[in-house]
């Protein structure tokens, strides 16, 4: 696959992931510390399967990283991937290029 097509598909995944308010809140939560799924569920009025689906979308977009510790899966923000995606997208626009420097 052509590298620009790969980049465009990745960017589409990122923006689809960011388009949902709950996923935005999850990312904000993970910015400060790592959490298990159960910890994340306790912060929302949503079921564990719903939160797990949101985390799957965020993981597919490479915006969160999961790591198994015993029986728990710990999630953390992939802040470098988020920053790279934003630079890549907004860097396409002359009006944003100065701000990104």
C-alpha positions as semicolon CSV with decimal commas, in nm:
position;residue;x (nm);y (nm);z (nm)
1;X;0,000;0,000;0,000
2;X;0,123;0,348;-0,080
3;X;0,260;0,535;0,224
4;X;0,024;0,831;0,180
5;X;-0,273;0,593;0,173
6;X;-0,147;0,430;0,493
7;X;-0,106;0,772;0,655
8;X;-0,455;0,876;0,544
9;X;-0,610;0,558;0,682
10;X;-0,431;0,607;1,012
11;X;-0,547;0,968;1,029
12;X;-0,906;0,859;0,957
13;X;-0,887;0,610;1,246
14;X;-0,753;0,879;1,477
15;X;-1,027;1,128;1,392
16;X;-1,301;0,866;1,414
17;X;-1,169;0,775;1,759
18;X;-1,158;1,142;1,862
19;X;-1,509;1,210;1,728
20;X;-1,674;1,047;2,031
21;X;-1,710;1,245;2,355
22;X;-1,665;0,942;2,580
23;X;-1,341;0,851;2,406
24;X;-1,221;1,210;2,446
25;X;-1,295;1,186;2,819
26;X;-1,110;0,855;2,843
27;X;-0,805;1,010;2,678
28;X;-0,817;1,304;2,919
29;X;-0,841;1,062;3,210
30;X;-0,542;0,863;3,083
31;X;-0,334;1,176;3,036
32;X;-0,263;1,194;3,408
33;X;-0,214;0,827;3,494
34;X;-0,263;0,466;3,391
35;X;-0,587;0,285;3,467
36;X;-0,733;-0,064;3,448
37;X;-1,061;-0,114;3,261
38;X;-1,237;-0,143;3,597
39;X;-1,090;0,188;3,712
40;X;-1,207;0,356;3,390
41;X;-1,555;0,202;3,418
42;X;-1,586;0,343;3,772
43;X;-1,541;0,696;3,631
44;X;-1,831;0,663;3,384
45;X;-2,197;0,568;3,396
46;X;-2,138;0,305;3,127
47;X;-2,105;-0,074;3,127
48;X;-1,772;-0,252;3,116
49;X;-1,837;-0,389;2,763
50;X;-1,914;-0,035;2,639
51;X;-1,592;0,104;2,788
52;X;-1,400;-0,192;2,645
53;X;-1,537;-0,114;2,298
54;X;-1,429;0,250;2,335
55;X;-1,083;0,136;2,445
56;X;-1,063;-0,096;2,143
57;X;-1,133;0,194;1,908
58;X;-0,868;0,405;2,083
59;X;-0,620;0,119;2,068
60;X;-0,692;0,057;1,698
61;X;-0,613;0,426;1,637
62;X;-0,290;0,381;1,841
63;X;-0,403;0,646;2,090
64;X;-0,381;0,416;2,391
65;X;-0,139;0,141;2,485
66;X;-0,244;-0,159;2,690
67;X;-0,020;-0,376;2,902
68;X;-0,116;-0,692;3,086
69;X;-0,018;-0,709;3,453
70;X;-0,133;-1,036;3,602
71;X;-0,509;-1,053;3,549
72;X;-0,538;-0,680;3,482
73;X;-0,489;-0,486;3,163
74;X;-0,348;-0,140;3,226
75;X;-0,422;0,138;2,975
76;X;-0,220;0,451;2,921
77;X;-0,228;0,738;2,675
78;X;0,004;0,704;2,378
79;X;0,081;1,073;2,390
80;X;0,356;1,061;2,129
81;X;0,120;0,900;1,876
82;X;-0,149;1,157;1,956
83;X;0,098;1,445;1,914
84;X;0,236;1,296;1,590
85;X;-0,114;1,256;1,446
86;X;-0,204;1,615;1,528
87;X;0,121;1,750;1,381
88;X;0,074;1,538;1,069
89;X;-0,284;1,650;1,014
90;X;-0,259;2,017;1,106
91;X;0,085;2,050;0,945
92;X;-0,086;2,013;0,607
93;X;-0,238;2,358;0,646
94;X;-0,033;2,672;0,599
95;X;-0,242;2,852;0,860
96;X;-0,133;2,596;1,123
97;X;0,231;2,546;1,027
98;X;0,358;2,850;1,219
99;X;0,174;2,743;1,535
100;X;0,323;2,393;1,516
101;X;0,684;2,515;1,515
